[in-house]
Amino acid sequence: MVRLRAHDIAVSLDGFGTGEGQSLESPFGHAGGRLMTWFFPTRTFGAAIGRDGGTTGVDDAFAAQSWNGIGAEIMGRNKFAPLDRPWPDEAWRGWWGDEPPFRTPVIVLTHHPRSDLQVGETTFLFRDTSPEEALAEATELAGGLDVRLGGGPSTVREFLDADLVDHLHLVVAPIVLGRGVRIWDGQEGLEERFAIETTASPSGVVHHVFTRTR
């Protein structure tokens, strides 16, 4: 059975999954890189961007799991581009360079149509559709493997609202942002649908794994 899995979803102590003021220069807004300081040094992240070496241990073990058995991805538009408005043109090819790390079909949820885009081994498909329809298409494209829910926080929240998430790996970073986009709004009682395990890391983050119980 194909599962919908979200991995490496980082939030601050006050529940923000990204900061305010996201832009081309600041993908996480005023949060900068602070939400992901546990992730960037890992060997897994290094391999994804073509860098040799990197840290091992707890954080790398969790990061590595996000790539196992994935056949397609779903992401919100802001993980591909920072502006929620009609595309001025189709020159923007995402933050991911000439060889994005996904190497699978990626459904980008957006209210603004755009032609599908092939970048290296990754195909971005732009869809204005519901979570259920996006998951159905991604499942077909995944070829029997799982589908990764890539974020950002608003997209994760929409799929939690629709009760479609089977696995959620959430990383609480020891920072306070005060403003931005929160992940937990409207999620009262979420814990009733999942078994939850936590693992503290020497880096200061705490990994929370939510596994669907029904």
N, C-alpha and C positions, 0 to 999 in steps of 0.2 A: 504494500500500500504506500502510495506517495505521501510524504509528509511535508508540511510547510514549516520551515525552520528559520528562525531569526537568530543570528549570531553577532557577538561583538557590539551589541547595542549599548553604548556608554551613556550614563546619566550622571548628573551632579548629585550631591547630597540633598539638594532641594528639588530634585526631580526633573531638571531640564536636560533634554537630549541634544540641544544645540543652543547657541547663544543668540542674542539679538543682533541684527545688522549683517546678515549673511550677504556676501558679495563674491565677485570673481576672485578678489584678493584674499578674502576671509571666508572659506567654506563653512566654518563653524561660528561665524559672527564674532562677537566680542569674546567668546570662549577661547578663540585661538586653537592651539593644539592641546589645551589642558585636559580635555576629556579623553584624549587618546595617548597620553604619555606612556601608558602601560603597553600599548600595542606597537607603536612605531619602532621600538628597539628590537622587537622579536625577530627570530630567524624566519618565521612564517611570513611576516610583512616584508622582510628583506627579499625573500624568494619571489614574492608577488611583484616586486618592482625591479627585479633583476640585480639586487644587491647581495653580495656574499656575506656570510656570517650573520650574527645577531644573537640575542639572548635566548636561552632555553629556560625550562622551568615551568612554573604554574601558568604564567600568562601565555607563553608560547604554546603550551599544550591546549589551552582553550582556543587560541587563535587558529591552530591547525585544524581543529574539528570543523570549522566553518567551511572548509573546502572539500571535506570527505563526502562523496556520494551525491554531489549536486549536479543537476542536469539543466537547470534554468534558474533565473533570478527575477524577482519583482522589486522595483525600486520606485520611490516617488521622484517627481521631476527635480526637486531640489538636490537630490543626490547626483543628478546629471548636469543640471544648470541652476544658477541661483535665482532666476527671475521668473515669477509666476505671471506671465503675460504672453501675448502672441509672440512667436519667434520673429525677430527682426529680419533674419535670414537663416539659412541652414549651414552657415560656416562653422558654428560652434560644434565641436565634436566631443564635448565632455571634458572632465578633469583628468581623464585616465590615460592620456598619451596615445602613442601609435599602436601599442599593444596592451589594451586594458586587461586586468588580471582575471576577468570573469571567464572568458573563453567558452561561453555558452550563449544561448539566446537570453536577452535581458528585456523584460517588459518595463517600459518607463511610463508611469501613470501621469497623464497630463490632460488638461482640458483644451489644449491647443494642438491641432493636427500637425504632423510633420512626416516626411518620408522616412521609412526605415533606413538604418544606417549600419553599414558593415565597417568595423574598425578592427583590423587584424583578424583574430579568431572569434571576435565577439560581434554579435548582431544586436543592435538596439532597436526595439519595436515600440513605437509610441502609440499609446492607447488611451482613449477617453472612455473608461469602462468601470464597472463596479468591482469590488474586491472578489466577489464570487466568479465573475466572468474572467477577470485577470488570472485567477488561480486555475480555472479550467483550461485556459489557453496555455499557461505555463506548464501545467501537468502534461498536456499533450506534447509540448515541445521537449520536455525533460527526458523522454524516452525511458520511463520506468524508474529514473532516479528521483531524488527529492528536489523540492523547490526551495530556494533561499529567499527570505524576505529581507531585503537589504536596508530598509529604512527610507527616509529619516523618521523621527519620532511621530509625526502626524500620520504617516503611512502605517507604521506599526500599530498605532492606536486604532486606525480604521479597520485593520484586519483582526485586532482583538475584539473590537465592537461586533464584528461579524462572526466571531467565534470560529475562526478558521486556523488559528495558530496552534500547531502541535508541539513545538519546542521553541522556547524563548531563552536565550542566553543574554542576560543583562548584567552590565558591569557598572558598579557604583564607584565613581571616582571621588576622592576626598577633597572636593572643591565645592564652593558655593557660588552659583552664577547670578542668582537674583532675578534674572529676566531671560527671556528666550522662548523656546517651545517646550512645553511640558509633555511627558509621555503618559502620566497617570491620570490626567483629567478624565472623569467619567468611568474609571475602572474600579469602582467600589465592588468588593466581593470577588475580585479576580482570583484570589488565592483558592477559592472554592473549586475551581476548575482544574487546578494543577497541583502536582506534587512539587515541592520546592527544596532544592539543596543549595547550600552556600559554601564557598571556598574562599578564604582570605589569602591574599598574595603579599609577599614581601614588598612589592611595589607600592602597596597602600590601597589598592583597589580590592573590592569584594565581588567575586563572580557569583551571580545568582542564576540557577538553571531551573526553569519552569517546564515541567513535562506534563502534558495533558493526561488526565486520569480517566477520561471517558471518551 
